[in-house]
């Protein structure tokens, strides 16, 4: 045993092992420092992106609220028309005038998702500690897009009805539609079978509860981002 120890001392093996150990420890320290620095840098990037996403969610929330109000207003006049389909003049002219613009309205949320898409396509998601927040973000955007798709189908059906209405009017009817009184305007609209079908069935395309669910999900996600310090 003594000979082996003496051989190790004479052969410089111990010196080599010591020097190698110093190098390995140095490399490990460097890697650790680099990893910590990288994680801090990524967390900073995540915070910046989350700030943009939160702004985007606020914008979407405003658009959902506006779209809901606009859609519900339109449904009110259609319900009135359905209830008085055989005698439109039972509805006060001022009321009809107030809703006259709805025939040409198109409904859309125009969902903002640019910041979220950039975040998804980056490598930052792997540095997110809270995976539940990631799922919540996905849900907030998905349900808003679902609402957008329903409104898009609703608007498409409405546009088809409006185009059919306009394209099948005579010159005299077009003049009455544009320049006549409000009763002429709505009576001519309801005489067109395609547009009338939209008045009766178009509302079923949109699930009213989805507006509230959409708003609730977005608000909950924003609150969670606030709690996480974003």
C-alpha positions as CSV (number, residue, x, y, z in Angstrom):
1,X,0.0,0.0,0.0
2,X,2.8,2.4,0.9
3,X,4.5,1.6,-2.5
4,X,1.2,2.5,-4.3
5,X,0.9,5.8,-2.4
6,X,4.5,6.6,-3.1
7,X,4.1,5.7,-6.8
8,X,1.1,8.0,-7.1
9,X,3.1,10.8,-5.6
10,X,6.1,10.2,-7.9
11,X,3.9,9.7,-11.0
12,X,2.1,13.1,-10.7
13,X,-1.3,11.3,-10.9
14,X,-2.5,13.0,-7.8
15,X,-1.5,16.4,-9.3
16,X,-3.4,15.5,-12.5
17,X,-6.5,14.5,-10.6
18,X,-6.4,17.6,-8.5
19,X,-6.0,19.9,-11.5
20,X,-8.8,18.0,-13.3
21,X,-11.0,18.4,-10.3
22,X,-10.4,22.1,-10.2
23,X,-11.3,22.4,-13.9
24,X,-14.5,20.3,-13.4
25,X,-15.6,22.3,-10.4
26,X,-14.9,25.5,-12.4
27,X,-17.0,24.3,-15.3
28,X,-19.9,23.3,-13.0
29,X,-19.8,26.7,-11.3
30,X,-19.8,28.4,-14.6
31,X,-22.7,26.3,-15.9
32,X,-24.6,27.0,-12.7
33,X,-24.1,30.7,-12.9
34,X,-25.0,30.6,-16.6
35,X,-28.2,28.6,-15.9
36,X,-29.2,31.0,-13.1
37,X,-28.5,34.0,-15.3
38,X,-30.5,32.4,-18.2
39,X,-33.5,31.6,-15.9
40,X,-33.5,35.2,-14.6
41,X,-33.3,36.5,-18.1
42,X,-36.2,34.3,-19.2
43,X,-38.3,35.2,-16.2
44,X,-37.8,38.9,-17.2
45,X,-38.9,38.1,-20.8
46,X,-41.9,36.2,-19.5
47,X,-42.9,39.1,-17.3
48,X,-42.7,41.5,-20.3
49,X,-44.7,39.1,-22.6
50,X,-47.3,38.5,-19.8
51,X,-47.7,42.3,-19.5
52,X,-48.5,42.5,-23.3
53,X,-50.9,39.5,-23.0
54,X,-52.7,41.1,-20.1
55,X,-53.2,44.3,-22.1
56,X,-54.5,42.1,-25.0
57,X,-57.0,40.3,-22.6
58,X,-58.3,43.7,-21.5
59,X,-58.9,44.7,-25.1
60,X,-60.7,41.4,-25.8
61,X,-62.8,41.9,-22.7
62,X,-63.9,45.4,-23.9
63,X,-64.7,44.0,-27.3
64,X,-66.7,41.1,-25.9
65,X,-68.7,43.5,-23.7
66,X,-69.4,45.8,-26.7
67,X,-70.4,42.8,-28.9
68,X,-72.7,41.5,-26.3
69,X,-74.5,44.8,-25.9
70,X,-74.8,45.2,-29.6
71,X,-76.1,41.6,-30.2
72,X,-78.6,41.8,-27.3
73,X,-79.9,45.2,-28.7
74,X,-80.5,43.6,-32.0
75,X,-82.3,40.6,-30.5
76,X,-84.7,43.0,-28.8
77,X,-86.0,44.4,-32.0
78,X,-86.2,41.0,-33.6
79,X,-88.3,39.7,-30.7
80,X,-90.6,42.8,-31.1
81,X,-90.9,42.1,-34.8
82,X,-91.8,38.5,-34.2
83,X,-94.4,39.4,-31.5
84,X,-96.0,41.9,-33.9
85,X,-95.4,40.2,-37.2
86,X,-99.0,40.6,-38.4
87,X,-99.2,44.3,-37.3
88,X,-95.9,46.1,-37.3
89,X,-97.6,49.4,-36.6
90,X,-98.3,48.2,-33.1
91,X,-94.7,49.1,-32.5
92,X,-94.1,52.8,-32.0
93,X,-92.4,54.5,-34.9
94,X,-89.8,56.1,-32.6
95,X,-88.9,52.6,-31.3
96,X,-88.4,51.3,-34.8
97,X,-86.4,54.3,-35.9
98,X,-84.1,53.7,-32.9
99,X,-83.4,50.1,-34.2
100,X,-83.4,50.9,-37.9
101,X,-79.6,50.6,-38.2
102,X,-79.5,47.0,-37.1
103,X,-80.3,45.6,-40.5
104,X,-76.9,46.6,-41.8
105,X,-74.9,45.8,-38.6
106,X,-72.2,43.2,-38.8
107,X,-71.1,41.5,-35.5
108,X,-67.5,40.6,-34.7
109,X,-65.2,40.7,-31.7
110,X,-62.0,41.0,-33.8
111,X,-60.1,38.9,-31.2
112,X,-56.6,40.2,-30.4
113,X,-54.1,37.3,-30.0
114,X,-50.8,38.5,-31.5
115,X,-48.9,38.6,-28.1
116,X,-50.2,35.2,-27.1
117,X,-49.3,33.7,-30.4
118,X,-45.7,35.1,-30.1
119,X,-45.5,33.6,-26.6
120,X,-46.7,30.2,-27.8
121,X,-44.2,30.1,-30.6
122,X,-41.3,31.1,-28.4
123,X,-39.4,28.8,-26.0
124,X,-40.6,30.8,-23.0
125,X,-43.4,28.4,-22.0
126,X,-40.9,25.8,-20.7
127,X,-39.7,28.4,-18.2
128,X,-43.2,29.0,-16.8
129,X,-43.5,27.6,-13.3
130,X,-47.3,27.8,-13.1
131,X,-48.7,25.3,-15.6
132,X,-52.2,26.0,-14.4
133,X,-51.8,29.6,-15.6
134,X,-50.8,28.3,-19.0
135,X,-54.0,26.3,-19.2
136,X,-56.0,29.2,-18.1
137,X,-54.5,31.5,-20.7
138,X,-55.3,28.9,-23.4
139,X,-58.9,28.7,-22.2
140,X,-59.3,32.5,-22.1
141,X,-58.3,32.8,-25.8
142,X,-60.1,29.7,-27.0
143,X,-63.4,30.7,-25.5
144,X,-63.1,34.2,-27.0
145,X,-62.4,32.7,-30.4
146,X,-65.4,30.4,-30.0
147,X,-67.5,33.5,-29.3
148,X,-66.0,35.2,-32.3
149,X,-66.8,32.2,-34.5
150,X,-70.4,32.1,-33.4
151,X,-70.8,35.8,-34.2
152,X,-69.1,35.3,-37.6
153,X,-71.7,32.6,-38.5
154,X,-74.5,34.8,-37.3
155,X,-73.2,37.7,-39.4
156,X,-72.8,35.5,-42.4
157,X,-76.4,34.3,-42.2
158,X,-77.5,37.9,-41.7
159,X,-75.5,39.1,-44.7
160,X,-77.0,36.4,-46.9
161,X,-80.5,37.5,-45.8
162,X,-79.7,41.2,-46.4
163,X,-78.2,40.5,-49.8
164,X,-81.2,38.5,-50.8
165,X,-83.5,41.2,-49.6
166,X,-81.8,44.0,-51.6
167,X,-81.2,41.9,-54.7
168,X,-84.8,40.9,-55.0
169,X,-86.4,44.3,-54.6
170,X,-87.9,46.2,-57.5
171,X,-86.7,49.8,-58.2
172,X,-89.9,51.1,-56.5
173,X,-89.3,48.9,-53.5
174,X,-85.7,50.0,-53.2
175,X,-86.8,53.6,-53.2
176,X,-89.4,52.9,-50.5
177,X,-86.8,51.0,-48.5
178,X,-84.3,53.9,-48.7
179,X,-86.6,56.9,-48.5
180,X,-89.9,55.6,-47.1
181,X,-91.1,55.7,-43.5
182,X,-89.8,53.3,-40.9
183,X,-92.8,51.0,-41.3
184,X,-92.1,50.6,-45.1
185,X,-88.5,49.8,-44.1
186,X,-89.4,46.9,-41.8
187,X,-92.4,45.6,-43.7
188,X,-90.3,45.3,-46.9
189,X,-87.6,43.5,-44.9
190,X,-90.0,41.0,-43.5
191,X,-91.6,40.3,-46.9
192,X,-88.3,38.7,-48.0
193,X,-88.5,35.0,-46.9
194,X,-84.7,34.6,-46.5
195,X,-84.3,37.7,-44.3
196,X,-87.4,36.8,-42.4
197,X,-86.0,33.3,-41.7
198,X,-82.9,35.0,-40.3
199,X,-85.1,37.2,-38.0
200,X,-86.7,34.1,-36.6
201,X,-83.8,31.7,-36.4
202,X,-80.5,33.7,-36.6
203,X,-80.4,34.3,-32.8
204,X,-80.1,30.5,-32.2
205,X,-76.6,30.5,-33.7
206,X,-75.2,32.4,-30.8
207,X,-75.3,31.0,-27.3
208,X,-76.1,33.9,-25.0
209,X,-74.5,32.3,-21.9
210,X,-71.2,32.2,-23.8
211,X,-70.8,36.0,-23.5
212,X,-70.9,35.7,-19.7
213,X,-68.7,32.7,-19.6
214,X,-66.2,34.4,-21.9
215,X,-66.1,37.6,-19.7
216,X,-65.8,35.6,-16.5
217,X,-62.9,33.5,-17.9
218,X,-61.0,36.6,-19.2
219,X,-61.5,38.5,-15.9
220,X,-60.3,35.4,-13.9
221,X,-57.2,35.1,-16.0
222,X,-56.4,38.8,-15.6
223,X,-56.8,38.5,-11.9
224,X,-54.5,35.5,-11.8
225,X,-51.8,37.4,-13.8
226,X,-52.0,40.2,-11.3
227,X,-51.6,37.8,-8.4
228,X,-48.6,36.3,-10.1
229,X,-47.0,39.7,-10.3
230,X,-47.4,40.2,-14.1
